Amino acid sequence: MPASRSPEPRSFVAVALLALVVAAFAMGVSPVFVRYAGVGPFTSAFYRVFLALPLLWVLAAIEVRRATVAVPKRWSRADVLAGLFFVLDLFFWHLAIFNTTIANATLLACMAPVWVMLFSLVIGERVTRPMVAGLALCVSGAVALVGSSWQLAPERLLGDLYGIGTSLGFGLYFLAVRVARRTAPAAVVLARSTVITAVGLAVIAGVAENSWVPATLGGAVALVAMATISHVGGQGLLAWALGHLSAAFSSLVIFLEALAGALFGWIFFGETLGFWQIVGGLAILAGIWVARPRGAHAEEGPAAP
């Protein structure tokens, strides 16, 4: 069990919640960048983390200098595990895309909060009844977002299993980052874990694709945008918020990534956004509202800034 920590004031909880919302949309736009990148999916995933490293290390150095408590110089086990779990998440995500429908892959990837709630006790955090009720609403919303595109078929069973692997990887990533944030600032945790992720994805991309150069200047710009917006911005805000909100509640807010994906698909690619997609988005918002932290000191945050 972790040591007792001082509770967060309501105002800080509100700021952390806003950070999660922005993070969800920043990560939700990443498929747009992948489509324009002009390289293979594993290679684009590698560039997403590799190109983010210089900025992340600058931010990490700034956080270390500003920290009011000593930042551990040694990498924690949670830092390393967060990097490995993110490799697992991206690896299975791209396999799912190629081996089942996009709808199936998206819906199954959204099941990460199920794993977070199942394993929250392992890291010493409780799951409340409102969180479980919120999860049910968010899952229902995700199903509505996918709508009739969701299909079960024997020939897609392997791809669906890859989708479940995606959700497991992302769920475990949540928990690892939450633990790492108890002792280190957000940018430090993200910079260290991203090094591990970049090495893992470099190996996978080299074996599976081995084509590193974008075909167009627009593709290169898309890769840089994905690194800065989706990884530094999205994952960075997520890591910061996980220092102030529980992993279980935070994972529910990231359901907004599915809503963001539907919105960006409608804006950039003219994909359908009909009645059930709107109902699904409202159900996700309702689930987050039901599960929201309550009380003046709703959450306990770690000592790290």
Beta strands, then each sheet from edge to edge (+ up, - down):
end
